[in-house]
Amino acid sequence: MVTPVDIFTSLLQTYMAVPPARRFSARWVMNEATAETIRPVKDPHGAPVWTPRVGGGPGEVLRSEHELLMGLPVEIRDGTEGFLIENAKARELP
């Protein structure tokens, strides 16, 4: 069973793996089921890792935009990562 601490740790490790110079333009890509799993997760200080965007939109994960990609088949389960982070300027998604 994947715990909220496991999810937070995995998110943070994935984010920190992005070179610092590219983090400003990075975005998370995930499907709706993964987004629903991440939304209630909090960091060790009790702050949510997912924050809604003022005025609507998908919100942010660890202060980086996220995009819902309905066709992404992988979800968070049994220790697998159901998300990825990419440089938004490097590749356009459908």
ABEGO torsion letter per residue (X at the ends): XBBAAAAAAAAAAAAAABBAAAAAABBBBBBAAAAAAAAABBBAAGBBABBBBBGEEAEBBGGBBBBBBAABABBBBGGBBABBBBBAAABBBX
